Amino acid sequence: NMLANDGVLPAVAAAFRATSGELVDRLLAALEAGERAGGDKRGKQSAALIVVRQGLITYIDLRVDDHPEPVKELRRLFHLYDAEVLHPQGLHLHDRPPDATGQAAGQR
């Protein structure tokens, strides 16, 4: 077990259950909660998000390696992926991509 403390997994589970929306929203919220609770005791370096849909079709497969804020960067990349790949016609799951702090524009 490479978790920083006993509070990481309960924080992850609670955030996953408490977050509404698509599976990707719940997974990102869980990753962020786990990081806030202490995360990996080795520190931060990478994060990944893979969502497979029915029929074993990979819907989302994003990875951030060797980054000082990998979970924030993963959320930023997802917003770009959502806008450019999943919904290029403007029917986005999320209104606007987050800025460098990881907050969506208009939520500051």
MDTraj code that builds the backbone (N, CA, C; nanometers):
import mdtraj as md
import numpy as np

residues = "ASN MET LEU ALA ASN ASP GLY VAL LEU PRO ALA VAL ALA ALA ALA PHE ARG ALA THR SER GLY GLU LEU VAL ASP ARG LEU LEU ALA ALA LEU GLU ALA GLY GLU ARG ALA GLY GLY ASP LYS ARG GLY LYS GLN SER ALA ALA LEU ILE VAL VAL ARG GLN GLY LEU ILE THR TYR ILE ASP LEU ARG VAL ASP ASP HIS PRO GLU PRO VAL LYS GLU LEU ARG ARG LEU PHE HIS LEU TYR ASP ALA GLU VAL LEU HIS PRO GLN GLY LEU HIS LEU HIS ASP ARG PRO PRO ASP ALA THR GLY GLN ALA ALA GLY GLN ARG".split()
xyz = np.array([
    [0.0847, -0.1179, 0.0000],
    [0.0000, 0.0000, 0.0000],
    [0.0886, 0.1233, 0.0000],
    [0.0703, 0.2073, -0.0985],
    [0.1524, 0.3275, -0.1105],
    [0.0735, 0.4544, -0.0790],
    [-0.0390, 0.4397, -0.0080],
    [-0.1185, 0.5564, 0.0270],
    [-0.0582, 0.6274, 0.1472],
    [-0.0732, 0.7575, 0.1510],
    [-0.0128, 0.8391, 0.2556],
    [-0.0725, 0.8128, 0.3932],
    [-0.2026, 0.7784, 0.3979],
    [-0.2668, 0.7553, 0.5273],
    [-0.3976, 0.6783, 0.5068],
    [-0.4613, 0.6438, 0.6194],
    [-0.5854, 0.5666, 0.6149],
    [-0.7052, 0.6474, 0.5671],
    [-0.6917, 0.7772, 0.5523],
    [-0.8027, 0.8606, 0.5097],
    [-0.8176, 0.8749, 0.3588],
    [-0.7190, 0.8273, 0.2824],
    [-0.7219, 0.8471, 0.1374],
    [-0.8368, 0.7703, 0.0722],
    [-0.8475, 0.6411, 0.0976],
    [-0.9527, 0.5624, 0.0328],
    [-1.0927, 0.6068, 0.0720],
    [-1.1224, 0.6348, 0.2000],
    [-1.2554, 0.6857, 0.2324],
    [-1.2865, 0.8185, 0.1618],
    [-1.1862, 0.9046, 0.1449],
    [-1.2073, 1.0318, 0.0749],
    [-1.2393, 1.0076, -0.0722],
    [-1.1692, 0.9135, -0.1329],
    [-1.1931, 0.8784, -0.2727],
    [-1.3349, 0.8252, -0.2898],
    [-1.3733, 0.7312, -0.2050],
    [-1.5063, 0.6704, -0.2138],
    [-1.6167, 0.7729, -0.1899],
    [-1.5982, 0.8590, -0.0911],
    [-1.7000, 0.9602, -0.0603],
    [-1.7174, 1.0574, -0.1756],
    [-1.6088, 1.1006, -0.2357],
    [-1.6178, 1.1937, -0.3484],
    [-1.6840, 1.1281, -0.4682],
    [-1.6522, 1.0027, -0.4932],
    [-1.7129, 0.9312, -0.6050],
    [-1.8639, 0.9219, -0.5863],
    [-1.9073, 0.8858, -0.4654],
    [-2.0504, 0.8737, -0.4369],
    [-2.1215, 1.0084, -0.4398],
    [-2.0563, 1.1130, -0.3937],
    [-2.1204, 1.2443, -0.3796],
    [-2.1262, 1.3241, -0.5107],
    [-2.0487, 1.2859, -0.6085],
    [-2.0417, 1.3621, -0.7331],
    [-2.1462, 1.3122, -0.8319],
    [-2.2179, 1.4066, -0.8904],
    [-2.3168, 1.3710, -0.9920],
    [-2.2542, 1.3891, -1.1292],
    [-2.3257, 1.3461, -1.2302],
    [-2.2780, 1.3645, -1.3666],
    [-2.2280, 1.2351, -1.4268],
    [-2.1499, 1.2497, -1.5313],
    [-2.0944, 1.1363, -1.6040],
    [-1.9912, 1.0625, -1.5189],
    [-1.9612, 0.9390, -1.5562],
    [-1.8601, 0.8600, -1.4854],
    [-1.7276, 0.9346, -1.4794],
    [-1.6898, 1.0010, -1.5869],
    [-1.5636, 1.0738, -1.5899],
    [-1.5600, 1.1829, -1.4826],
    [-1.6726, 1.2503, -1.4584],
    [-1.6787, 1.3528, -1.3542],
    [-1.6547, 1.2909, -1.2166],
    [-1.7157, 1.1769, -1.1939],
    [-1.7031, 1.1092, -1.0653],
    [-1.5603, 1.0588, -1.0432],
    [-1.4984, 1.0063, -1.1495],
    [-1.3609, 0.9573, -1.1379],
    [-1.2628, 1.0714, -1.1112],
    [-1.2776, 1.1820, -1.1832],
    [-1.1885, 1.2966, -1.1601],
    [-1.2065, 1.3526, -1.0194],
    [-1.3305, 1.3616, -0.9719],
    [-1.3558, 1.4101, -0.8360],
    [-1.2916, 1.3170, -0.7335],
    [-1.2980, 1.1876, -0.7583],
    [-1.2373, 1.0904, -0.6667],
    [-1.0856, 1.1041, -0.6635],
    [-1.0245, 1.1216, -0.7805],
    [-0.8788, 1.1424, -0.7846],
    [-0.8386, 1.2687, -0.7090],
    [-0.9137, 1.3758, -0.7297],
    [-0.8831, 1.5020, -0.6615],
    [-0.8992, 1.4879, -0.5099],
    [-1.0017, 1.4186, -0.4664],
    [-1.0236, 1.3987, -0.3228],
    [-0.9126, 1.3145, -0.2618],
    [-0.8713, 1.2119, -0.3319],
    [-0.7615, 1.1288, -0.2831],
    [-0.6327, 1.2078, -0.2699],
    [-0.6078, 1.2947, -0.3642],
    [-0.4885, 1.3796, -0.3573],
    [-0.4958, 1.4755, -0.2384],
    [-0.6138, 1.5369, -0.2192],
    [-0.6308, 1.6288, -0.1047],
    [-0.6140, 1.5577, 0.0291],
    [-0.6515, 1.4306, 0.0339],
    [-0.6433, 1.3538, 0.1584],
    [-0.5021, 1.3022, 0.1860],
    [-0.4104, 1.3258, 0.0955],
    [-0.2724, 1.2826, 0.1169],
    [-0.2139, 1.2057, 0.0011],
    [-0.2999, 1.1392, -0.0747],
    [-0.2553, 1.0697, -0.1958],
    [-0.1525, 0.9620, -0.1734],
    [-0.0613, 0.9540, -0.2649],
    [0.0465, 0.8551, -0.2646],
    [0.1595, 0.9050, -0.1751],
    [0.2083, 0.8203, -0.0884],
    [0.3137, 0.8648, 0.0034],
    [0.4458, 0.8940, -0.0670],
    [0.4586, 0.8523, -0.1912],
    [0.5801, 0.8822, -0.2683],
    [0.5738, 1.0192, -0.3329],
    [0.4573, 1.0845, -0.3258],
    [0.4408, 1.2164, -0.3863],
    [0.3616, 1.2098, -0.5147],
    [0.3589, 1.3233, -0.5855],
    [0.2829, 1.3345, -0.7103],
    [0.3763, 1.3199, -0.8285],
    [0.3275, 1.2502, -0.9318],
    [0.4055, 1.2421, -1.0544],
    [0.3193, 1.2139, -1.1763],
    [0.2222, 1.1240, -1.1647],
    [0.1425, 1.0892, -1.2811],
    [-0.0025, 1.0631, -1.2431],
    [-0.0893, 1.0641, -1.3441],
    [-0.2313, 1.0336, -1.3256],
    [-0.2853, 0.9833, -1.4596],
    [-0.3876, 0.8978, -1.4516],
    [-0.4464, 0.8439, -1.5741],
    [-0.5966, 0.8310, -1.5597],
    [-0.6650, 0.8336, -1.6727],
    [-0.8100, 0.8216, -1.6760],
    [-0.8467, 0.7373, -1.7974],
    [-0.9063, 0.6213, -1.7703],
    [-0.9500, 0.5324, -1.8774],
    [-1.0961, 0.4980, -1.8521],
    [-1.1806, 0.5213, -1.9515],
    [-1.3221, 0.4854, -1.9435],
    [-1.3523, 0.3984, -2.0647],
    [-1.4047, 0.2786, -2.0375],
    [-1.4401, 0.1839, -2.1433],
    [-1.5911, 0.1706, -2.1435],
    [-1.6498, 0.1837, -2.2586],
    [-1.7949, 0.1734, -2.2740],
    [-1.8346, 0.0310, -2.3119],
    [-1.9651, 0.0075, -2.3116],
    [-2.0198, -0.1229, -2.3460],
    [-1.9613, -0.1708, -2.4782],
    [-1.9289, -0.2976, -2.4840],
    [-1.8667, -0.3523, -2.6033],
    [-1.7157, -0.3373, -2.6008],
    [-1.6621, -0.3004, -2.4856],
    [-1.5179, -0.2833, -2.4661],
    [-1.4573, -0.1785, -2.5591],
    [-1.5332, -0.0738, -2.5824],
    [-1.4852, 0.0377, -2.6644],
    [-1.4241, 0.1421, -2.5721],
    [-1.2982, 0.1752, -2.5953],
    [-1.2320, 0.2765, -2.5137],
    [-1.2888, 0.4127, -2.5507],
    [-1.3503, 0.4766, -2.4532],
    [-1.4148, 0.6064, -2.4717],
    [-1.3178, 0.7192, -2.4377],
    [-1.2461, 0.7018, -2.3279],
    [-1.1484, 0.8009, -2.2830],
    [-1.0239, 0.7265, -2.2377],
    [-0.9086, 0.7693, -2.2838],
    [-0.7809, 0.7105, -2.2438],
    [-0.6786, 0.8241, -2.2411],
    [-0.6646, 0.8860, -2.1243],
    [-0.5736, 0.9993, -2.1076],
    [-0.4735, 0.9688, -1.9973],
    [-0.3530, 1.0191, -2.0131],
    [-0.2480, 0.9953, -1.9140],
    [-0.1574, 1.1173, -1.9054],
    [-0.1171, 1.1474, -1.7824],
    [-0.0218, 1.2546, -1.7569],
    [0.0961, 1.1916, -1.6839],
    [0.2142, 1.2074, -1.7382],
    [0.3355, 1.1532, -1.6758],
    [0.4320, 1.2647, -1.6411],
    [0.4977, 1.2470, -1.5294],
    [0.6054, 1.3368, -1.4876],
    [0.5634, 1.4833, -1.4897],
    [0.4613, 1.5155, -1.4106],
    [0.4082, 1.6509, -1.4020],
    [0.3966, 1.6885, -1.2538],
    [0.4260, 1.8135, -1.2165],
    [0.4176, 1.8517, -1.0750],
    [0.2750, 1.8489, -1.0192],
    [0.1735, 1.8664, -1.1033],
    [0.0320, 1.8620, -1.0621],
    [-0.0453, 1.7719, -1.1582],
    [-0.0211, 1.6408, -1.1528],
    [-0.0776, 1.5522, -1.2543],
    [-0.2301, 1.5448, -1.2560],
    [-0.2970, 1.5529, -1.1423],
    [-0.4426, 1.5426, -1.1412],
    [-0.5053, 1.6696, -1.2006],
    [-0.4523, 1.7848, -1.1662],
    [-0.5012, 1.9094, -1.2272],
    [-0.4787, 1.9083, -1.3781],
    [-0.3634, 1.8612, -1.4195],
    [-0.3326, 1.8545, -1.5616],
    [-0.4229, 1.7536, -1.6318],
    [-0.4542, 1.6429, -1.5667],
    [-0.5448, 1.5440, -1.6243],
    [-0.6838, 1.6038, -1.6459],
    [-0.7325, 1.6806, -1.5495],
    [-0.8632, 1.7463, -1.5662],
    [-0.8572, 1.8449, -1.6834],
    [-0.7506, 1.9229, -1.6929],
    [-0.7365, 2.0185, -1.8026],
    [-0.7351, 1.9464, -1.9377],
    [-0.6598, 1.8369, -1.9458],
    [-0.6538, 1.7606, -2.0701],
    [-0.7887, 1.6987, -2.1043],
    [-0.8616, 1.6536, -2.0021],
    [-0.9937, 1.5984, -2.0296],
    [-1.0850, 1.7037, -2.0907],
    [-1.0826, 1.8248, -2.0379],
    [-1.1679, 1.9302, -2.0930],
    [-1.1336, 1.9579, -2.2396],
    [-1.0065, 1.9569, -2.2726],
    [-0.9661, 1.9748, -2.4123],
    [-1.0117, 1.8566, -2.4975],
    [-0.9938, 1.7361, -2.4457],
    [-1.0350, 1.6144, -2.5158],
    [-1.1861, 1.6145, -2.5380],
    [-1.2599, 1.6554, -2.4374],
    [-1.4056, 1.6631, -2.4469],
    [-1.4457, 1.7581, -2.5594],
    [-1.3833, 1.8739, -2.5632],
    [-1.4184, 1.9754, -2.6626],
    [-1.3744, 1.9383, -2.8038],
    [-1.2600, 1.8745, -2.8173],
    [-1.2038, 1.8511, -2.9499],
    [-1.2308, 1.7122, -3.0069],
    [-1.2512, 1.6133, -2.9194],
    [-1.2671, 1.4761, -2.9674],
    [-1.4077, 1.4218, -2.9414],
    [-1.4526, 1.4327, -2.8180],
    [-1.5821, 1.3749, -2.7835],
    [-1.6983, 1.4544, -2.8392],
    [-1.6869, 1.5876, -2.8370],
    [-1.7974, 1.6743, -2.8775],
    [-1.7485, 1.7919, -2.9621],
    [-1.6918, 1.7654, -3.0770],
    [-1.6372, 1.8752, -3.1579],
    [-1.7441, 1.9682, -3.2161],
    [-1.8699, 1.9300, -3.2103],
    [-1.9771, 2.0140, -3.2643],
    [-2.0275, 2.1152, -3.1626],
    [-1.9635, 2.1245, -3.0474],
    [-2.0030, 2.2216, -2.9469],
    [-2.0986, 2.1676, -2.8417],
    [-2.1278, 2.0387, -2.8437],
    [-2.2159, 1.9776, -2.7445],
    [-2.1298, 1.9158, -2.6347],
    [-2.0664, 1.9994, -2.5566],
    [-1.9677, 1.9549, -2.4583],
    [-2.0329, 1.9046, -2.3302],
    [-1.9648, 1.8095, -2.2675],
    [-2.0060, 1.7657, -2.1351],
    [-1.9840, 1.8780, -2.0345],
    [-1.8855, 1.9614, -2.0605],
    [-1.8468, 2.0672, -1.9675],
    [-1.8404, 2.1983, -2.0437],
    [-1.8810, 2.3045, -1.9804],
    [-1.8927, 2.4333, -2.0499],
    [-1.7617, 2.4860, -2.1047],
    [-1.6611, 2.4982, -2.0226],
    [-1.5358, 2.5595, -2.0652],
    [-1.4178, 2.4849, -2.0053],
    [-1.3054, 2.4813, -2.0762],
    [-1.1881, 2.4167, -2.0188],
    [-1.1369, 2.4956, -1.8985],
    [-1.0786, 2.4263, -1.8017],
    [-1.0263, 2.4972, -1.6859],
    [-0.9008, 2.5760, -1.7206],
    [-0.8729, 2.6728, -1.6366],
    [-0.7499, 2.7496, -1.6553],
    [-0.6345, 2.6724, -1.5908],
    [-0.5201, 2.7350, -1.5777],
    [-0.4019, 2.6686, -1.5235],
    [-0.4200, 2.6226, -1.3792],
    [-0.5152, 2.6811, -1.3060],
    [-0.5377, 2.6397, -1.1667],
    [-0.6281, 2.5184, -1.1583],
    [-0.6890, 2.4780, -1.2714],
    [-0.7785, 2.3642, -1.2716],
    [-0.9238, 2.4030, -1.2536],
    [-0.9537, 2.5332, -1.2389],
    [-1.0914, 2.5783, -1.2231],
    [-1.1505, 2.6140, -1.3583],
    [-1.2748, 2.5753, -1.3788],
    [-1.3412, 2.6109, -1.5036],
    [-1.3657, 2.7619, -1.5038],
    [-1.3540, 2.8208, -1.6195],
    [-1.3799, 2.9643, -1.6316],
    [-1.5224, 2.9914, -1.5871],
    [-1.5418, 3.0974, -1.5144],
    [-1.6737, 3.1316, -1.4630],
    [-1.7029, 3.0715, -1.3276],
    [-1.6141, 2.9873, -1.2752],
    [-1.6350, 2.9257, -1.1435],
    [-1.5423, 2.9850, -1.0389],
    [-1.4734, 3.0922, -1.0727],
    [-1.3771, 3.1500, -0.9794],
    [-1.4452, 3.2445, -0.8831],
])
top = md.Topology()
chain = top.add_chain()
for i, resn in enumerate(residues, 1):
    res = top.add_residue(resn, chain, resSeq=i)
    for name in ("N", "CA", "C"):
        top.add_atom(name, md.element.get_by_symbol(name[0]), res)
traj = md.Trajectory(xyz[None], top)
